Amino acid sequence: MKISLIDIGSNLTHDSFAADRDAVLARARDAGVSRQIVTGADLASSQLAADLAAAHPAVLASTAGVHPHHARSFDASQREGLAALLLRPGVVAVGECGLDYCRNFSPPDAQRTAFIAQLELAAGAGKPVFLHQRDAHQDFAAILEEHRARISRGVAHCFTGGRAQLEDYLALDLYIGVTGWVNDERRGGHLREAVPHIPADRLMLETDAPYLLPRDLVPSPKSRRNEPCYLPHIARTVAALRGESLEALAAATTRNATRFFALPEVRDS
Ligand SMILES: [Zn+2]
C-alpha cells in the first residue's frame, strides 16, 4: 500500500529552496508526501507562500501570519495584509503565530500583542491557527485559554514538550504537530515519551523544512537542509513509538490534517 502523508509545516519559501524548489516538490511527491502546508512567518513570506500555493493548488496550501520573532514589526497595515491573504482560497490557516521567549528577538509584550491580534484575526476569518511556542508555555496557554472559545481549531506546531505540556494542550483541544525533533536522541527524550499519549485524532506530522533535519537519517545526507521528502522517515519513527503500522499512522494523520485545514479530499492517482 502506498502511503499518503501531509507535511503541515514546510517553509518552502525559504531562500535555501530558491534554486531547486520544483525538484524538492517532486522528491516529496515521489516519497509519498501528497500535500504540504507552506508556513508563512511574516507578511512577505506569507504572500510568497500564498502565491506558491496558488501555483500548485493540488499539492500546496499555505498559512498567513507573523512569527513571534517578527512581532516588533506587526502593525495595523500588516494585519490588513494578513486579512487580505486569508480571503484567498489556498490560504488555510493563520500563523505561524504565538510566543517565543527563547531569544526574545521581539520584546515579550510586542509578542503578546501580535499573538492576540492574530487570534482575533483567525476568529473573525473562521480559520484555524498554526501555533508556535518556545520557552513561553505559561503565557501562551493563558492567552489561548482566554481566546479558545472563538477559535475553530489550533495546532501546537513543532511540539517538543513532555507529558505535562501535552495534557495542557489537549485540555485546550489543540492538535499536536510532531517534527523530526522526535528523531533526536540527545534532546527528543521528553517528546518521545509524550508521543504515544497523543490521541490518534489529534496528531499531525511536519518536517519544518529546511530546519530540523532528522539526525538519524541513513545514509546521512550531504546537505544539512531538511526537505519534505524526509517526512516518511519521521512518520516511521512516530509509528514505532506508538506501536502502530506506518499505514495506520499515515491514514490517521492525513485524515486529521485534511479536516484541520479543511482541504479538499486527495484524489489518489
Ligand atoms: Zn515555529
Residues whose N, C-alpha, C, O or C-beta is under 5 A from the ligand:
A	BS01	ZN	E96 H132
